[in-house]
Amino acid sequence: MTDAETELQAIAGLLAERRVELTAFLVAQFGERIPELPRDPNLVDLLNGSAGSNLETLAHLLRGHVPIGEIRAPAAAVEYARRLAQRGTPPSALLRAYRLGQQLILRWAGGEIQARVLDPSVALATSQLLTETSFQYVDAVSEDVIGAYQDERERWLANRSAVQRETVDALLRGERVDLAASEAALGHRLRQHHLGVVLWARGGDADAGLADCERILGRIAERVTPGGHALFVPRDRETAWGWLPIGRSGDLDVAEVVAAVEETVRAAGGNVRVAVGVPEAGEPGFRETHVGALAAHQVALLGAADAGPVISFNDPSVRAAALLARDLSSTRWIVNRSLGNLAVDTDAAGRMRETLLAFLEDRESYVATAARLHLHKNTVKYRVDRAVEARGRPLGEERLDLELALVACKWLGPAVLRKNGQAAAH
């Protein structure tokens, strides 16, 4: 045995002797320098067990009690990795803990070697041997714990997703459920107000689209419910359902929320679109807000591609369009009968319909309509006159059908319009 090996065994003995003290030091440093690691007492206890067992195993390796080829991650370290996987803690935080732990132990051991070993050449050889052995240890153990993390993450997500889907489906069917068990399965309180959303990706890679949906929902939650965690439930490869927790109070400016959602979606710059329900309370509200979001989603799917990235069931015209979408045959009949030649799918007719709908909503005020559409008052009058001429009947005749037809054209677009030159469908 060389002098360096002898000195290394002495350092290993010191490491084992001071294991509790060094473990506490490492855990404190991890808490200060790796913010991603969970801070709750149960996980900190597991971190203590992981760090302590790693130091104990490293001491055995340095003493030569275990060949490097037989080194495996201690059971406590594997369990800690699995718990981090269940929490969704990024694996980079776990790897950083091992790198930081190695750095701190090497620094401590270097000081001990400098104080104990008087021969500089022996001290250097001891330090080199310690560094090489510790790198071999961290390489072997980190591979084990990352493997355990990945396996647990896949298992946990699969099981959680299955349980979540079953729980969500039961709630949406209106079945009697154990509220506490359902809340635990979902990670979402049912005894509060909820805002339901539907997210979907259009085009591109489906798996990436779902990942984008989850990422955007998280950003929306940060904007709308600071500190809240949205419930995200994938439904297929392109569509996901979500619920935003609002809390006990239903006081929420939905228009502001929709504006924030749209800003978030546009800032993301992807191909994700969002349908938003209206806030509802409690277990029944969990269903009702979702039903609204689904209805808005259906309107968006039927409507024109340029309808925008966000559609809200809080908009009365969207609610009307959702009802009209349930019977497209009858809606087409109303559109053609009420609008006449204004029901053709052309850009010119579209501009006239948009202006006419705004004119009716603004109580037939040319000034208010011009301000809303950023047009000159004379332009509004010209378009309204042309629209009435294309319709072939005055505005006051069957006014309700007229407004419903314009709403249907606005949101359902090609699904209810006829191509130019075609006869009206009956």
C-alpha positions in Angstrom: 0.0 0.0 0.0 1.4 3.4 -1.0 1.6 6.3 1.4 -1.1 8.1 -0.6 -3.4 5.1 -0.1 -2.7 5.0 3.6 -3.5 8.7 3.9 -6.6 8.3 1.9 -7.8 5.6 4.3 -7.2 8.0 7.1 -9.3 10.6 5.4 -12.0 8.0 4.8 -12.0 7.2 8.5 -12.4 10.9 9.3 -15.2 11.1 6.8 -17.1 8.3 8.5 -16.4 9.8 12.0 -17.8 13.2 11.0 -20.6 11.9 8.7 -23.4 13.5 10.7 -21.8 16.9 10.9 -20.8 16.8 7.2 -24.3 15.7 6.2 -25.9 18.6 8.0 -23.5 21.0 6.3 -24.2 19.5 2.8 -28.0 19.7 3.3 -27.8 23.3 4.4 -25.7 24.2 1.4 -28.1 22.4 -1.0 -31.0 24.4 0.5 -29.2 27.7 0.0 -27.7 27.0 -3.5 -30.2 24.8 -5.2 -33.6 26.5 -4.9 -35.4 23.9 -7.1 -35.1 21.2 -4.3 -38.2 20.9 -2.2 -38.1 22.5 1.3 -40.8 20.7 3.1 -39.7 18.7 6.2 -40.4 15.2 4.8 -38.3 15.8 1.7 -35.5 17.5 3.7 -35.5 14.4 5.9 -35.1 12.2 2.9 -32.3 14.5 1.6 -30.5 14.0 4.9 -30.8 10.3 4.5 -29.6 10.4 0.9 -26.6 12.7 1.7 -25.6 10.7 4.8 -25.8 7.3 3.1 -23.8 8.6 0.1 -21.0 9.8 2.5 -21.1 6.4 4.3 -20.8 4.5 1.0 -18.0 6.8 -0.2 -16.1 6.2 3.0 -16.3 2.4 2.4 -15.1 2.9 -1.2 -12.1 5.1 -0.1 -11.1 2.4 2.5 -11.2 -0.2 -0.2 -14.0 -2.2 1.4 -16.0 -2.1 -1.9 -14.7 -2.3 -5.5 -15.7 0.6 -7.7 -17.4 -1.8 -10.1 -19.8 -2.9 -7.4 -20.8 0.5 -6.2 -24.6 1.2 -6.4 -26.6 4.1 -5.2 -27.7 3.7 -1.6 -31.3 2.9 -1.1 -32.0 6.3 0.6 -30.5 8.1 -2.4 -32.7 6.1 -4.8 -35.8 6.8 -2.7 -35.0 10.6 -2.6 -34.6 10.6 -6.4 -38.0 8.8 -6.8 -39.7 11.4 -4.5 -38.2 14.2 -6.6 -39.7 12.6 -9.7 -43.1 12.4 -8.1 -42.8 16.1 -7.2 -41.8 17.1 -10.8 -38.5 18.5 -9.5 -36.1 18.8 -12.6 -33.5 16.1 -12.7 -30.9 18.8 -13.2 -31.4 19.9 -9.6 -30.5 16.3 -8.5 -27.4 16.2 -10.6 -26.3 19.6 -9.3 -26.6 18.3 -5.8 -24.2 15.5 -6.5 -21.7 17.8 -8.3 -22.0 20.4 -5.5 -21.7 17.7 -2.8 -18.5 16.4 -4.5 -17.0 19.9 -4.7 -17.7 20.6 -1.0 -16.4 17.2 0.2 -13.2 17.6 -1.9 -12.7 21.1 -0.4 -13.1 19.7 3.1 -10.9 16.7 2.5 -8.3 19.0 0.8 -8.0 21.0 4.0 -7.6 17.9 6.1 -4.9 16.5 3.8 -3.1 19.8 3.9 -3.2 19.8 7.7 -2.3 16.1 8.2 0.1 15.2 5.4 3.4 17.1 5.7 5.2 15.7 2.6 3.9 17.8 -0.3 4.3 15.0 -2.9 2.3 12.5 -0.7 -0.3 15.2 -0.1 -0.6 15.8 -3.9 -0.9 12.1 -4.6 -3.5 11.7 -1.9 -5.6 14.6 -3.3 -5.3 13.2 -6.8 -6.4 9.7 -5.7 -9.3 11.2 -3.7 -10.4 13.3 -6.7 -10.3 10.4 -9.1 -12.1 8.0 -6.8 -14.8 10.5 -5.9 -15.4 11.2 -9.6 -15.8 7.5 -10.2 -18.2 7.3 -7.3 -20.4 10.2 -8.4 -20.4 9.0 -12.0 -21.7 5.5 -11.0 -24.2 6.7 -8.4 -25.6 9.6 -10.4 -26.3 7.2 -13.2 -28.2 5.0 -10.8 -30.3 7.8 -9.3 -31.1 9.4 -12.6 -32.2 6.1 -13.9 -34.5 5.6 -10.9 -35.8 9.2 -11.3 -36.7 8.6 -15.0 -38.4 5.3 -14.3 -40.4 6.7 -11.4 -41.3 9.8 -13.4 -42.7 7.7 -16.3 -44.6 5.4 -13.9 -45.9 8.3 -11.8 -47.1 10.3 -14.7 -48.8 7.3 -16.3 -50.6 6.3 -13.1 -51.5 9.9 -12.2 -52.8 10.6 -15.7 -55.0 7.5 -15.6 -56.4 8.4 -12.1 -56.9 12.0 -13.1 -58.8 11.0 -16.3 -61.0 8.6 -14.4 -61.7 11.2 -11.7 -62.4 14.0 -14.2 -64.7 11.8 -16.2 -66.7 10.9 -13.1 -67.0 14.5 -12.1 -68.1 15.5 -15.6 -70.7 12.7 -15.6 -72.1 14.1 -12.4 -71.4 11.0 -10.4 -71.3 11.1 -6.6 -67.7 11.2 -5.6 -65.6 11.4 -2.5 -64.5 15.0 -2.6 -61.4 14.6 -0.5 -60.2 11.6 -2.5 -61.0 13.4 -5.8 -59.1 16.4 -4.7 -56.1 14.3 -3.7 -56.2 12.5 -7.1 -56.5 15.7 -9.1 -54.2 17.9 -7.0 -57.0 20.5 -7.3 -59.5 21.8 -4.8 -63.1 21.2 -5.8 -64.5 23.4 -3.1 -63.7 26.7 -4.7 -64.4 28.6 -7.9 -63.0 27.3 -11.2 -62.3 28.6 -14.7 -62.3 25.9 -17.3 -60.3 26.1 -20.5 -59.7 23.9 -23.5 -56.3 24.1 -25.3 -55.5 22.7 -28.6 -52.5 22.7 -31.0 -53.0 23.1 -34.7 -50.4 21.6 -37.1 -46.9 20.5 -36.3 -45.7 17.7 -34.0 -48.5 16.5 -31.8 -46.4 15.6 -28.8 -44.7 19.0 -28.9 -48.1 20.6 -29.3 -49.3 19.0 -26.0 -46.1 20.1 -24.3 -46.8 23.7 -25.6 -50.4 23.5 -24.3 -49.2 22.5 -20.8 -46.5 25.2 -20.8 -48.9 27.9 -21.9 -51.5 26.8 -19.3 -48.8 27.2 -16.6 -48.1 30.7 -17.8 -51.8 31.5 -17.8 -52.1 30.3 -14.2 -49.2 32.5 -13.2 -51.0 35.5 -14.7 -54.5 34.8 -13.6 -54.1 33.0 -10.3 -50.7 33.9 -8.8 -49.5 31.0 -6.7 -52.2 28.7 -8.1 -51.5 25.6 -10.0 -53.7 24.8 -12.9 -55.1 21.3 -13.5 -53.9 20.0 -16.9 -55.6 16.9 -18.4 -54.6 15.7 -21.9 -57.5 14.3 -23.9 -55.8 13.3 -27.1 -52.6 14.1 -29.0 -53.6 17.6 -29.8 -56.2 18.6 -27.2 -56.1 19.2 -23.4 -58.6 20.3 -20.8 -57.6 22.7 -18.0 -59.0 24.2 -14.8 -57.7 27.3 -13.2 -58.2 27.7 -9.4 -59.8 31.0 -8.5 -60.3 30.5 -4.8 -63.3 31.0 -2.6 -64.4 34.3 -4.2 -66.0 34.3 -7.6 -65.2 38.0 -8.0 -63.3 37.9 -11.3 -63.2 40.3 -14.2 -63.6 37.7 -17.0 -62.9 40.3 -19.7 -59.5 41.1 -18.0 -58.8 37.4 -17.7 -59.5 36.8 -21.4 -57.2 39.7 -22.3 -54.5 38.3 -20.1 -54.9 34.8 -21.6 -54.7 36.2 -25.2 -51.6 38.2 -24.3 -50.0 35.1 -22.9 -50.9 33.0 -25.9 -49.7 35.6 -28.4 -46.4 36.1 -26.4 -45.7 32.4 -26.6 -45.8 32.7 -30.4 -46.8 29.1 -31.0 -49.8 27.4 -32.6 -51.8 26.9 -29.5 -55.4 28.2 -29.2 -57.5 28.5 -26.0 -61.2 28.4 -25.4 -62.3 29.9 -22.0 -65.4 29.1 -20.0 -66.9 31.3 -17.3 -66.1 31.1 -13.5 -68.3 28.6 -11.6 -68.3 27.4 -8.0 -67.8 24.0 -6.3 -68.1 20.5 -7.7 -71.1 21.5 -10.0 -69.0 24.5 -11.2 -66.2 22.2 -12.1 -68.5 20.7 -14.7 -70.3 23.9 -15.8 -67.3 26.0 -16.5 -65.9 23.1 -18.6 -69.1 22.8 -20.5 -68.8 26.4 -21.5 -65.2 26.1 -22.5 -66.1 23.0 -24.6 -68.9 24.9 -26.3 -66.6 27.8 -27.2 -64.1 25.3 -28.4 -66.7 23.8 -30.8 -67.5 27.2 -32.1 -63.8 27.8 -32.8 -63.4 24.5 -34.6 -66.4 25.3 -36.9 -65.4 28.9 -37.4 -62.9 30.7 -39.5 -59.2 30.1 -39.0 -58.6 33.9 -38.3 -60.9 34.1 -35.3 -58.0 34.7 -33.0 -56.0 32.6 -30.5 -58.6 32.9 -27.7 -62.4 32.5 -27.7 -64.5 33.0 -24.6 -67.9 31.6 -23.6 -68.3 34.8 -21.5 -69.0 36.6 -24.9 -72.8 36.5 -25.4 -72.4 36.2 -29.1 -70.2 33.1 -28.6 -72.9 31.6 -26.4 -75.5 32.3 -29.1 -73.1 30.8 -31.8 -72.7 27.7 -29.6 -76.5 27.1 -29.6 -76.6 27.8 -33.4 -73.8 25.3 -34.0 -75.9 22.5 -32.5 -78.2 22.5 -35.6 -76.2 23.7 -38.5 -78.9 22.8 -41.0 -81.4 25.1 -39.4 -78.8 27.7 -38.9 -77.9 27.7 -42.6 -81.6 28.1 -43.4 -81.9 31.1 -41.0 -78.7 32.7 -42.5 -79.8 32.3 -46.1 -83.4 33.4 -45.5 -82.4 36.4 -43.3 -79.4 37.7 -45.2 -80.1 36.9 -48.8 -77.2 37.9 -51.0 -75.3 39.0 -47.9 -74.9 35.3 -47.0 -72.2 34.6 -49.6 -68.6 33.7 -48.5 -66.7 36.7 -50.0 -64.5 39.4 -48.4 -66.8 42.2 -49.5 -69.9 40.5 -48.0 -67.8 39.7 -44.8 -67.0 43.4 -44.4 -70.6 44.4 -44.8 -71.8 41.8 -42.3 -69.2 42.9 -39.7 -70.2 46.5 -40.0 -73.9 45.7 -39.9 -73.6 43.6 -36.8 -71.6 46.3 -35.0 -74.2 48.9 -36.2 -77.1 46.8 -34.7 -75.1 46.2 -31.4 -74.4 49.9 -31.1 -78.1 50.8 -31.4 -77.8 51.9 -35.0 -75.4 54.7 -34.2 -73.1 55.5 -37.1 -70.8 57.4 -34.7 -70.4 54.6 -32.2 -69.9 52.0 -34.9 -67.3 54.1 -36.6 -65.4 54.5 -33.3 -65.6 50.7 -32.6 -64.4 49.7 -36.1 -62.0 52.6 -36.5 -63.8 53.8 -39.7 -65.1 57.1 -40.9 -68.8 57.6 -40.2 -69.5 57.9 -44.0 -67.8 54.5 -44.6 -70.1 52.9 -42.0 -73.2 54.4 -43.6 -72.1 53.3 -47.1 -71.5 49.7 -45.9 -74.8 49.6 -43.9 -76.7 50.8 -47.0 -75.0 48.2 -49.2 -75.7 45.5 -46.6 -79.4 46.4 -46.5 -79.5 46.4 -50.3 -77.8 43.0 -50.5 -80.2 41.6 -47.9 -83.2 42.9 -49.8 -85.2 43.8 -46.8 -85.2 46.7 -44.2 -83.4 46.2 -40.9 -86.5 46.1 -38.8 -88.0 43.1 -40.6 -87.4 39.9 -38.6 -84.8 41.7 -36.6 -84.0 38.7 -34.2 -83.3 36.3 -37.2 -81.1 39.0 -38.7 -79.0 39.4 -35.6 -78.8 35.6 -35.1 -77.7 35.2 -38.7 -75.0 37.8 -38.4 -73.7 36.2 -35.2 -73.6 32.8 -36.9 -71.7 34.2 -39.8 -69.2 35.9 -37.5 -68.3 32.8 -35.5 -69.2 29.9 -37.7 -68.1 31.4 -41.0 -67.8 28.9 -43.8 -69.9 26.3 -41.9 -73.0 28.4 -42.5 -72.2 30.6 -45.5 -72.6 29.7 -49.2 -70.1 30.0 -51.9 -70.7 32.9 -54.2 -73.1 31.9 -56.9 -74.5 28.9 -55.1 -78.2 28.7 -54.4 -79.2 29.0 -50.7 -79.3 25.7 -48.9 -82.7 24.7 -47.4 
